[in-house]
Amino acid sequence: MEVWFIEPPPTLDWQPSSGVSTAGRRHPSLNFTGEQVYSYINLSAAAVLRKAGHTVRYTHCQTEGIDRAALVSKIREFPTGLIVIMAEHINWGVTAAIIREIRQESDAHVVLVGPLATALDHEVMNRLEPDYILRREWDLSVLALSRSLADGTPLEEVPGLTYRRGGALQRTPDSPLVEDLDALPFPAYDLVRLDRFYESVFKRFPAATTITSRGCPYRCVFCAFPETIYDHRYRAQSPERVLEEARFLYRDHGVREIRYDDDTFEVDRDRVFKICENFRSARMDLVWAPQCRPGNVDLELARAMKQAGCTFILYGVESGVDDILQKIRKGTTTERIRQGVRAAQQAGIDVLNCVMIGFYWDTRETIRETIAFAFELNAEFTQFSMPVPLPGTVYWDFLVGEGVIRPDDWLRSDSFHGLGFDLPHVSASELQQILRKTYRRYYTRPRYVWMMVRRAGRSRDELCQTWRGLKALLTRNRPRPPGVKRT
């Protein structure tokens, strides 16, 4: 059976010249920075399918310049088969429109995947009306579904499947987690043009994004992937597999930077040291950037990472108030965050701190404290955003229970352009104003400007990354044009 993965346009009326794109994997949002991301688990599933002998297509509408009209033309050329779409709150309206167009133009089956489809499978089935939903990890379950559709194997044997039979929704047991990540083939990177993907933190190009582990042992209330897709049980590739895939990207795809988007890259300290040792021995002209928890990175680990080619660390700081950190179950303190940021910078690694303002428990005073803490840390880049409550998370359940969010509020929420609902102590409009002012203040401080001038003078790579990063962060939360239609 032929399987077609579609990553839709970001909005209903999107055109290649519009300047609008979607960015972010954990908290997708509209942005105007030019950044583009792909789904690496889709590429992993595509590789599994091809290894089993299936024909696979992959369409990333934004990087290929395909608007809805052009996509409809492609759908007409795909009369049968299986179409896979990752449904997200940010592209709800687009996904609904595409499913309607598939119904009109093709006899292909439609399956939705991802955190939203997993968390709200019954609601998504009833409102978007796909044929199927695959819950949790779908690398292997999409293969099981395609085989079932091709040879008539009972749907009851497909793990993690939500489907309709006789008008009633049916659910098979959740997909088992992939235990041996080394056994998965390399993601099918050849299905996308890596040179067209861009994140502001990248220093060299072409760049690739991937993961080396799944499952986060921590319990942050706002994070959707551990709750809905990967679970909290940590599973990791071996250091040898990490190096093997890096070599594959370097030699076969010309990649010069890898972004490791693991929930917690550093959680197995011994594994990280071994990865660093392997990278030093490989002597590739390759840099890399992981996502880590700042409380777990000390100077010894940071120096080992720097010597192995790590030039950048993304830290989830979230809040500068210990009481808020405790309420969101971050499992760290402001002092440990300080130590992690200092360790990276002392080792010569640049830092991107991700800071959230506007949790349920935040007041104007705690928001001021968090902003002051971010200024004190003085990271090379700081991303300020609002914590969108995503279905399937503890934070979502809490806000629903408190009556703070109403039906469909989550469809209007965007990490940079408004929560779509008021908090007990701060209104949504005031929070948006605070966010915009904070960006301007952070990036125009004399202390910060002088630090970045010195940084930009270190090399051409540093100069270009500094310009790209500042441009992206300063435009990320600009007001959404009134003509942009999401739903």
Buried (B, 14 or more C-beta within 10 A) or exposed (E): BBBBBBBBBBBBBBEBEBEBBBBBBBBBBBBBBBBBBBBBBBBBBBBBBBEEEBEBBBBBBBBBEBBBEBBBEBBEEBEEBBBBBBBBBBBBBBBBBBBEBBBEBBEBBBBBBBBBBBBBBEEBBEEBEBBBBBBBBBBBBBBBBBBBBEEEEEBEEBBBBBBBEEEEEEBBEBBEBBEEBEEBEBBBBBBBBBEBBBBBBBBBBBBBBBBBBBBBEBBBBBBBBBBBBBBEEBBBBBBEBBBBBBBBBBEEBEBBBBBBBBBBBBBBBEBBBBBBBBBEEBEBEBBBBBBBBBBBBBBEBBBBBBBBBBBBBBBBBBBBBBEBBBBBBBBBEBEBBBBBBBBBBEBEBBBBBBBBBBBBBBBEEBBBBBBEBBBEBBBBBBBBBBBBBBBBBBBBBBBBEEEBBEEEBBBBBBBBBBBBBBBEBBEBEBBBEBBBEBBEEBBEEEEBEEBBEEBBEEEEBBEBBBEBBBEBBBBBBBEBEEEBEBB
